[in-house]
């Protein structure tokens, strides 16, 4: 590829040679893209509709019942017979998503009590509140992946900065930093989250902030070791002798080598973040009640053993995401291995 150094090309070729990791990356990107466009796949509102010759997009814009000849100034239920008759009276039509349910839309037309088994209407069945399981898996997976990606980015920034400063300057900076890390890493993260959830109602950003305080610790030792080794290399000493600033030496000469080990470690931080969020949701200390979550779906499977599709759907979705990330991490580790 143009613009890449010979070393970067060799690493890319080694990564592509690992077929399992290469196809896992593409499959993970495809799944992530599908979850990002979840409203186009699972939605209780029409993606596009026609009424009296004009086009409307209820999935992306809010309309009232009065806009279609009704009486109430509220958003209509497009799946009810009354609204459908209003649209048909205006010589209109509606195009729904493949799954005509959102994450919090109950199905009031079940023929059996909820949780109901898979059917032609609810492909993966419904949960104990008659909500579509497949729709909740799509939106729950999106929340988990976005949470893990943001947390990994924050962890990388803080962990790389802390490890670089400790490894480059050494001495008292490294000594004091290591002692602080030992104290900070000894704090029980899960117990702190459980205790704090009793004072503050947890949400996405609250959980992200708490997890970001501790997740960066895993990268410090890796980056610190690379900087301790790199600061004594000849080209680094030559850069110092030429009068380059510490910032320039760190960013331009040592950090690119330290990123080799860091990049191969990032997919495993992603898996840890997804697993932690799922565990917190399973225990009831994660996302707010009612939010689409893989952990909440596993908890429902535990409470409704007569409905095995709940636990199995969440298990296979979580296993697929984590397996793909592990395969990607293994391929990155092999591609950046200096012994190769």
C-alpha positions in Angstrom: 0.0 0.0 0.0 1.3 3.5 -0.9 2.4 5.7 2.0 3.4 2.8 4.3 7.0 2.1 5.3 8.5 -1.3 4.4 8.2 -2.5 8.0 4.5 -1.5 8.1 3.9 -3.4 4.8 5.5 -6.5 6.2 3.4 -6.3 9.4 0.2 -5.8 7.2 1.2 -8.8 5.1 1.7 -10.9 8.2 -1.7 -9.8 9.6 -3.4 -10.7 6.3 -1.6 -14.0 6.2 -3.4 -15.0 9.4 -6.7 -15.8 7.7 -8.6 -16.3 10.9 -7.7 -12.9 12.2 -8.1 -11.2 8.9 -11.6 -12.5 8.3 -12.5 -11.9 12.0 -11.6 -8.2 11.5 -13.9 -7.9 8.5 -16.7 -9.8 10.2 -16.4 -7.7 13.4 -16.5 -4.5 11.3 -19.6 -5.8 9.5 -21.4 -6.7 12.7 -20.5 -3.3 14.2 -21.8 -1.5 11.1 -25.1 -3.4 11.4 -25.5 -2.5 15.0 -24.7 1.2 14.3 -27.6 1.1 11.7 -29.8 -0.8 14.1 -32.7 1.6 13.5 -32.8 0.5 9.9 -33.0 -3.1 10.9 -35.3 -3.0 14.0 -37.8 -0.2 14.4 -41.4 0.1 15.3 -41.8 3.1 13.1 -41.9 3.0 9.3 -38.6 3.8 7.6 -40.5 5.7 4.9 -44.2 6.2 4.2 -46.5 8.0 1.7 -49.6 10.0 2.6 -51.6 12.0 0.1 -48.7 11.9 -2.3 -46.1 13.2 0.1 -43.2 11.2 1.6 -42.6 11.0 5.4 -39.8 9.4 7.4 -41.2 8.6 10.8 -38.0 6.6 11.8 -36.0 9.8 11.7 -38.6 12.6 12.3 -41.4 12.9 14.8 -44.9 13.3 13.4 -48.3 13.6 15.2 -51.5 11.7 14.5 -53.0 15.0 13.3 -50.6 15.1 10.4 -52.4 12.0 9.0 -55.9 13.1 9.6 -56.2 11.9 13.2 -57.4 13.7 16.3 -54.6 13.4 18.9 -51.5 15.7 19.0 -49.2 12.8 19.9 -46.9 10.5 18.0 -49.1 7.6 16.6 -48.6 3.9 16.9 -48.0 3.1 13.3 -48.7 -0.6 13.8 -52.2 -0.2 15.1 -55.2 -0.7 12.8 -56.6 2.8 13.3 -53.4 4.5 12.1 -53.1 2.1 9.2 -56.6 2.9 8.1 -55.8 6.6 8.3 -52.8 6.1 6.0 -54.8 3.8 3.6 -57.5 6.5 3.5 -54.9 9.0 2.3 -53.9 6.5 -0.5 -50.6 6.0 1.3 -48.3 3.1 2.2 -45.7 2.3 4.9 -42.4 0.5 4.6 -41.2 -1.0 7.9 -37.8 -2.4 8.9 -37.2 -6.1 8.6 -37.9 -6.3 12.4 -41.0 -4.2 13.1 -40.0 -3.8 16.8 -37.6 -1.5 18.6 -35.6 -2.5 21.7 -38.4 -1.4 24.0 -41.5 -2.2 21.9 -43.7 -4.9 23.4 -45.7 -7.2 21.2 -49.3 -7.0 22.4 -50.5 -9.6 19.9 -48.8 -12.7 21.4 -50.7 -15.9 21.3 -48.9 -17.3 24.3 -47.7 -15.7 27.6 -44.4 -13.9 27.5 -41.6 -14.9 27.2 -42.8 -16.4 24.0 -40.7 -18.8 21.8 -39.3 -17.9 18.4 -41.9 -17.3 15.7 -42.3 -15.8 12.2 -43.0 -12.4 13.9 -40.4 -12.5 16.7 -37.5 -14.4 15.1 -35.7 -15.0 18.4 -38.7 -14.9 20.6 -39.7 -12.3 23.2 -38.4 -11.6 26.7 -40.6 -11.6 29.9 -41.9 -8.1 29.0 -42.9 -9.2 25.4 -40.1 -7.3 23.8 -38.4 -8.6 20.7 -35.2 -10.5 21.7 -33.4 -10.0 18.4 -34.0 -6.2 18.5 -32.6 -6.0 22.1 -29.6 -8.0 21.1 -28.8 -5.6 18.2 -29.1 -2.5 20.4 -27.4 -4.2 23.4 -24.4 -5.2 21.3 -24.1 -1.7 19.9 -24.0 -0.3 23.5 -21.4 -2.9 24.5 -19.1 -2.3 21.5 -19.3 1.5 21.7 -18.6 1.3 25.5 -15.6 -0.9 24.9 -14.2 1.2 22.1 -14.5 4.5 24.0 -13.1 2.9 27.2 -10.2 1.4 25.2 -9.3 4.8 23.6 -9.3 6.5 27.0 -7.3 3.8 28.5 -4.7 3.9 25.7 -4.2 7.7 26.0 -3.8 7.6 29.8 -1.8 4.3 30.0 0.6 5.2 27.2 1.3 8.7 28.7 1.9 7.3 32.2 4.1 4.5 31.0 6.1 6.7 28.7 6.9 9.2 31.5 7.9 6.5 33.9 10.0 4.6 31.5 11.7 7.6 29.9 12.7 9.6 33.0 13.1 6.6 35.4 14.6 7.4 38.8 12.2 9.0 41.3 9.5 9.5 38.6 9.5 5.7 38.0 9.7 4.8 41.7 6.9 7.1 42.8 4.8 6.1 39.8 5.1 2.4 40.5 4.2 2.8 44.1 1.1 4.8 43.2 0.2 2.2 40.6 0.5 -0.6 43.2 -1.9 1.2 45.5 -4.4 2.2 42.7 -4.4 -1.3 41.2 -5.2 -2.8 44.6 -8.6 -1.1 44.8 -11.5 -3.5 44.1 -13.1 -2.0 41.0 -16.2 -4.2 41.1 -17.0 -3.5 44.8 -16.5 0.2 44.2 -19.0 0.1 41.4 -21.5 -1.8 43.5 -21.1 0.7 46.4 -21.3 3.8 44.3 -24.4 2.5 42.5 -26.2 2.9 45.8 -25.6 6.6 45.8 -25.8 7.4 42.0 -28.0 5.9 39.4 -25.6 4.4 36.9 -25.7 5.2 33.2 -23.5 4.8 30.2 -21.2 7.8 30.9 -21.1 7.2 34.7 -19.9 3.6 34.2 -17.5 4.7 31.5 -15.9 7.3 33.9 -15.5 4.8 36.7 -14.1 2.1 34.5 -11.7 4.6 32.8 -10.1 5.3 36.2 -8.8 1.8 36.4 -8.7 0.2 32.9 -5.6 2.2 31.8 -3.4 0.4 34.4 -3.0 -2.7 32.1 -1.0 -0.7 29.5 1.4 1.1 31.8 3.7 -1.8 32.4 3.9 -2.7 28.7 4.7 0.9 27.6 7.1 1.5 30.6 9.1 -1.6 29.7 9.5 -0.5 26.1 10.6 3.0 27.1 13.1 1.6 29.7 14.7 -0.4 26.9 14.4 2.2 24.2 15.9 5.1 26.1 19.3 3.4 26.2 19.5 2.6 22.5 22.1 4.4 20.4 19.8 6.4 18.1 18.0 7.8 21.2 21.3 8.8 22.7 22.3 10.4 19.4 19.0 12.3 19.3 19.6 13.7 22.8 23.2 14.7 21.8 21.8 16.6 18.9 19.8 18.7 21.3 16.3 17.4 20.6 13.8 18.0 23.3 12.5 15.2 25.5 9.0 15.5 23.9 10.4 15.1 20.4 12.5 12.1 21.5 9.5 10.5 23.2 7.0 11.0 20.5 9.2 10.6 17.4 11.8 8.0 18.3 10.6 5.8 21.2 6.8 5.9 21.1 6.5 4.2 17.6 8.4 1.2 18.9 6.4 1.1 22.1 3.1 1.1 20.1 4.0 -2.3 18.7 3.2 -4.0 21.9 0.4 -1.6 22.7 -1.6 -2.2 19.5 -1.5 -6.0 20.0 -2.9 -5.6 23.5 -5.9 -3.3 22.6 -8.3 -6.1 21.4 -7.9 -7.8 24.8 -8.8 -4.6 26.6 -11.9 -4.5 24.4 -12.9 -8.0 25.4 -12.4 -7.1 29.1 -14.5 -4.0 28.8 -17.4 -5.9 27.1 -17.2 -8.7 29.7 -17.2 -6.2 32.6 -20.2 -4.3 31.3 -22.1 -7.5 30.7 -21.3 -8.7 34.2 -22.5 -5.5 35.8 -25.7 -5.6 33.8 -26.2 -9.2 34.8 -25.8 -8.2 38.5 -28.1 -5.2 38.1 -25.4 -2.6 38.7 -24.9 -1.6 35.0 -27.1 0.3 32.6 -30.4 1.8 33.8 -33.3 -0.6 34.1 -35.0 -1.3 30.8 -31.9 -0.5 28.7 -31.1 -3.0 26.0 -28.2 -5.1 27.3 -26.6 -8.5 26.8 -26.1 -8.9 30.5 -29.7 -8.0 31.3 -30.8 -10.7 28.7 -28.6 -13.3 30.4 -30.2 -12.4 33.7 -33.6 -12.9 32.2 -32.5 -16.3 30.9 -31.4 -17.2 34.4 -34.8 -16.1 35.8 -36.8 -17.9 33.1 -35.3 -21.3 32.7 -38.4 -22.4 30.8 -37.3 -20.0 28.0 -33.9 -21.2 26.9 -33.8 -18.9 23.8 -33.1 -16.0 26.1 -29.9 -17.2 27.6 -28.8 -19.0 24.4 -29.3 -15.9 22.2 -27.3 -13.7 24.6 -24.6 -16.3 25.0 -24.0 -16.8 21.3 -24.0 -13.1 20.6 -21.5 -12.4 23.4 -19.4 -15.5 22.4 -19.3 -14.3 18.8 -18.1 -10.8 19.6 -15.5 -11.9 22.1 -14.2 -14.7 19.9 -13.7 -12.3 16.9 -11.9 -9.8 19.1 -9.6 -12.5 20.5 -8.8 -13.8 17.0 -8.0 -10.2 15.9 -5.8 -9.7 18.9 -3.9 -12.9 18.2 -3.3 -11.9 14.6 -2.1 -8.4 15.7 0.3 -10.0 18.2 1.8 -12.3 15.6 2.0 -9.4 13.0 3.9 -7.1 15.4 6.1 -9.9 16.9 9.7 -8.7 16.4 10.9 -12.3 16.2 8.9 -12.6 13.0 
